[in-house]
Amino acid sequence: MGQRYVIREAKTKQELDEILDVIWAANYTPYEPFMQLFFPVLGYTSAHRDLAVAESKQRFWKQHQEDNSSHWFYAFDTVTNKTVGCSQWVISTVNPFAAGTPKLTAPWWPEGEYRSFCESILNQVYRPRANWMTRPHCALNWMAVDPAHRNRGVGSLLMHVGITRADGLDLECWMEASAMGKPLYDKFGFQSLLKIAFDNEKSEASDEWRKCAHELTPPPIFAMWRPKKSSGAGPEGEFQLPWSLGTKS
C-alpha cells in the first residue's frame, strides 16, 4: 500500500482555500488566541464566521501572490481526497530586513483599540526574528494539522519538506512556536532561544483595551532557530547562536 499522505505545494487559489479551512479547524481544537488576532469574527452568528473565513481566504491568496518567497505546502489524504495539514515556509535568499525592521499592521481589523492591540502583539512576536535573521534564511510561518489527523506523522512530513529545501540552499531556519508545536520542532534540530511572554499593559488603558488583553493575549511562545546544514559545532560542541553570526550569509 502506498503512503496515505502526500505533500504538495499549493499553486492555485482553490488549494490555498482548502489550506485555510485546515487552519481554521486546527486553531479551534484547542482554541488558540492567535487565531482571533489574524482572523477576527466580527459578530456572533454563523454568517459572521462565514464572512471571516471568506475574507481570510482572499487576504492570504493576495499576500501569497505578492510574495515570491512564500511557499505553501499541504498534506493531501489519498483516502478521503482532502487537505488535512499545511505549512508555510518563507524562503529568503537575501536579507529580508535590509530596509530595517518592518512595522506590522493589521488592516483586517476595523480601526480602533482591537486593531492597535493586535498590532502590538504581532510586533512583539516579530522583533527577535527581525533583529537576528538579517541573513538569508528559511522561516516557518504557519503549521496546522486537522484535529482528526494529528499524531499520524502529518506534521513531520510538512516539516521535512521545509527542512529539505533549507538544507538544499544551505540556509538557517527560524520560527515562532507554540508550546503544543515545540516538541515536533525540537526533533528537527530547532533550538529554543527564548520564551516570549506578551506585554499587554497600556497606560490609562480603555475598557476596550482591557477586554482585548483578557480575550486575545496569546500564551507565551518560543523563538526557535536551526543552524544551516554546513555549520560546524564549536570547540564545546555547540553551534554559534544567531546573534553572534553578524548580518551576512
Helices and strands as residue ranges (DSSP letters): E 5-9, H 13-26, H 33-38, H 46-66, E 70-77, E 82-92, H 113-132, E 137-145, G 147-149, H 154-169, E 172-177, H 182-187, E 191-196, H 207-216, E 221-226, G 242-244
